[in-house]
Amino acid sequence: MVTIDWKEARQRTDVWLGGLGIALAGLHLLLLDKAKEEHLFSISLLMWLTVASLLWDRRRELSFKSDTFSTVFGAVLLLLILARNIIPTDLSLRLLPLVGGISLALLASGYRNLRQYWREITALTLLLLAKLITTFLNAINLPLFTAKVATFLLWLGGFEVYREGVYIELSKGKVEVLGACSGVESILLVVCVAVLFFFLIPVSHVQKIICLLIAALIGFGVNAVRVIIMALLVDAGDTPAFEYWHGSDGSLSFAVVSVCLFGLYCWLAYVRNFNNSSPSQS
């Protein structure tokens, strides 16, 4: 049976800072849940777990030596970002992990040792990176491209299908590919998972580029299948099923499928080979 020496734990700085970090992550996820940001919640959960894994693996190597200036500055920075999220906005929710993470790093190790947390701090910029990816995907008119691919796949399947702009028309109905149907959120989630994957498994720059391309293709392809299913449901007159798969729950289900497929690809292409190449321990 594992026992915990609470008296010793109370005197350890890393334990207190670890608890503060868990509280910060929990608060961030709670705010995202209240804001109904399902996809950001999923990305953030994976991000916090990745940071926790990185810190745990290096827990015996970290230096916990802060100074007065770093402690005060880190505490003020943490209080400011928490105060900013009393009435959360999209920007403040994206900044909370990064600013909070830097604050905790300053409290733990001071500005002189901030470089030892570069992986974790980089990982905590993921929500800001996600905003840039979303802006890029919206700029390339992804709904039109999704409509074209879905129409082509339906035609290959033997259906009489027509397309006019972002409208896909079958014999008994048509759907419009806009907003959540464009695949932005699905692609975003898988690409962010790919970025987090790079922190956990060492891969070359070429492999990273290939991995990101595969992630984007999986997210786009799975969403195109979702659009096809919704078009077929409209053609069949099944409105309740269409409403479900068109809503946030249905969209999130396909996003989870995308992540699972990408995880399978990573295991087959990288993780399995990495484990086989690792030296065995006797």
Buried (B, 14 or more C-beta within 10 A) or exposed (E): EEEEEEEEEEEEEEBBBBEBBEEBBEBBBEBBEEBEBBBBBBBBBBBBEBBBBBBEEEEEEBEEEBBEEBBEBBEEBBEEBBEBBEEBEEEBBBBBBBBBBBBBBBBBBBBEBBEBBEBBBBBBBBBEBBBEBBEEBEEEEBBBBBBBBBBEBBEEEEBEBEBEEBBBBBEEBBBEBEEBBBBBBBBBBBBBBBBBBBBBBEBEEEBBEEBBEBBBEBBBBBBBBBBBBBBBBBBEEBEEBBEBBBEEEBBBEBBBBBBEBBBEBBEEBBBEEBEEEEEEEE
